[in-house]
Amino acid sequence: MIVYGTGYSPFVRKVLVSLVEKDVPYEHRPVMFHAPDPDFQAASPLGKIPAIEDDGFRLADSSAILWYLERKHPNPALAPADPQALGRATWFDKFGDTELFPKLIVPFVERVLKPNMMGQPTDEAAVSRALDKDLPPLFDYLESQISGAYLAGEAFSIADISITTGFFNFRVAGAAIDAQRWPKLATYIAETMERPSFRAAQDAKKG
C-alpha cells in the first residue's frame, strides 16, 4: 500500500497509526497538498491528503481510508463491536476532524508553518485566541468524557487515533495541555502518544 501525504498532517498521521496498529506494510510518499505527482492526483482528485493506492484501488480522505482498512484488515479491530462504543468512536472521529483540529492546529500554523514554510510572520494574537478562548471549551468537553485509557469501549480505537493525532502538531508548536486544569486529558494524550504506532507515525517523513 502507498500512502500519500506529508507526515506533518494530522490526517495522514491517522492513517499511518492505523496501518502500524494493524501491522500492514506500506510505502509512505510525503507529498504536499495539490502535488503535481500524477499518481497522487489519480488517488486524490481534489488534491487533498491523505490518499492511498492499494493494489490499484485508490482512495482519499482519512476517515474513508480508516473504514476501508477496518474491512480489509479487521484484526486488530479499531472499530468497536459494541453499538454504543461504535457510536462514540464514530462521533469522536468526526469531532476530532471537524471541531478539535481547526482550533488545535492554529499554534502550529502560526509558529511553525507560516514562518518556516511560507515566509510569513507569526500572528501570536491568533495563537492566544486559540489557547485562551477556542480550545478550553473543547478541552473541558474531552475532560468530561475520559474515564479510562480509551474513549470508546475497552480497547484502542479510531476515537483515540482521531482525537490524539493533532496534539503532535500542538506539541511541536510549543503548546501544552494545562495538566492542573485538565488532568485526565493531559494524561490520556501523553499515554496515547507513547504507543508504538504513534511514535512510528511521528517519525514519518514530513516532506
SVG drawing of the C-alpha trace seen along z (x, -y; Angstrom):
<svg xmlns="http://www.w3.org/2000/svg" viewBox="-26 -39 38 49">
<polyline fill="none" stroke="black" stroke-width="0.4" points="0.0,0.0 1.2,-3.5 0.2,-6.4 0.4,-9.9 0.8,-12.9 3.3,-14.8 3.8,-13.4 3.1,-16.8 -0.6,-16.3 -2.7,-15.0 -4.9,-13.4 -2.1,-11.5 -1.0,-10.5 -4.4,-8.9 -3.8,-6.5 -0.1,-5.8 -1.1,-5.0 -3.9,-2.7 -1.5,-0.8 1.1,-0.3 -1.6,0.9 -2.8,3.4 0.7,4.4 0.0,3.6 3.2,2.9 3.1,-0.4 5.2,-2.9 5.0,-6.5 5.2,-9.2 5.3,-12.6 3.7,-14.8 2.0,-18.1 -1.5,-19.3 -2.1,-19.5 1.3,-18.0 1.8,-17.5 2.7,-13.8 0.3,-12.1 -0.1,-9.0 -1.2,-11.2 -3.5,-13.2 -5.1,-9.9 -5.7,-8.9 -6.9,-12.3 -8.8,-14.2 -9.3,-17.2 -5.6,-17.3 -6.2,-16.6 -4.2,-14.4 -4.0,-11.7 -4.7,-9.4 -3.8,-5.7 -3.2,-3.3 -3.7,0.4 -3.2,2.9 -4.8,0.4 -7.5,-0.8 -7.3,-4.5 -9.0,-6.4 -8.7,-9.8 -10.0,-11.1 -8.6,-9.8 -11.9,-8.6 -12.8,-6.8 -9.4,-5.2 -9.7,-4.1 -13.0,-2.3 -11.5,-0.7 -8.6,0.6 -11.1,1.8 -12.9,4.0 -9.8,5.3 -7.7,5.8 -10.2,6.5 -7.7,7.6 -6.9,6.0 -10.2,4.1 -10.1,0.3 -13.9,0.0 -15.6,1.3 -18.2,4.1 -20.5,2.8 -23.1,0.5 -22.7,-2.3 -18.9,-2.2 -19.1,-2.2 -21.3,-5.2 -18.9,-7.0 -15.9,-6.1 -17.7,-7.5 -18.6,-10.6 -15.1,-11.2 -13.7,-10.7 -15.9,-13.4 -15.3,-15.6 -11.6,-15.3 -11.7,-16.2 -14.2,-19.0 -14.3,-20.6 -10.9,-20.0 -8.5,-20.0 -9.2,-23.5 -8.5,-25.1 -5.7,-22.7 -3.7,-23.3 -3.6,-27.2 -0.4,-27.3 1.4,-25.0 0.3,-27.1 1.3,-30.3 4.5,-29.3 5.9,-26.6 4.2,-26.6 3.9,-30.3 7.4,-31.4 9.3,-28.3 7.5,-27.2 5.5,-30.2 7.8,-33.1 5.0,-34.8 5.1,-36.4 3.5,-34.6 0.2,-36.0 0.6,-35.5 -2.8,-37.0 -4.3,-34.2 -2.4,-31.7 -3.6,-33.4 -7.2,-33.3 -6.9,-29.6 -5.3,-28.8 -7.3,-31.1 -10.8,-31.1 -11.3,-28.5 -9.7,-25.4 -10.7,-25.5 -14.4,-24.5 -13.2,-21.6 -10.7,-20.5 -13.4,-20.8 -15.7,-18.5 -12.9,-15.9 -12.0,-16.0 -15.6,-15.1 -15.6,-12.2 -12.4,-10.5 -12.9,-7.7 -10.1,-5.3 -7.4,-4.6 -9.8,-4.6 -12.5,-6.9 -14.8,-4.3 -15.2,-0.9 -12.4,1.2 -9.9,1.1 -7.8,-1.4 -9.9,-2.6 -10.4,-5.2 -11.7,-7.5 -8.3,-7.6 -6.5,-8.0 -8.7,-10.9 -8.6,-12.8 -4.9,-12.4 -3.3,-12.9 -3.4,-16.7 -1.7,-17.0 1.7,-16.1 1.5,-19.4 0.3,-21.2 3.4,-20.0 5.8,-20.9 4.4,-24.4 5.4,-24.7 1.9,-24.4 0.8,-22.1 -2.3,-20.9 -2.6,-22.5 -2.4,-19.4 -3.8,-21.1 -6.9,-22.3 -7.3,-19.2 -5.5,-16.3 -7.4,-13.4 -6.9,-14.9 -3.2,-15.6 -2.6,-12.1 -4.7,-10.5 -2.9,-12.3 0.6,-11.7 -0.1,-8.0 -1.7,-7.6 1.2,-9.4 3.6,-6.9 2.0,-4.0 4.5,-2.4 2.1,-3.3 2.1,-7.0 5.8,-7.1 6.3,-5.5 3.9,-8.0 5.7,-10.9 8.9,-9.7 7.4,-9.5 8.7,-11.5 7.5,-15.1 8.2,-16.0"/>
</svg>
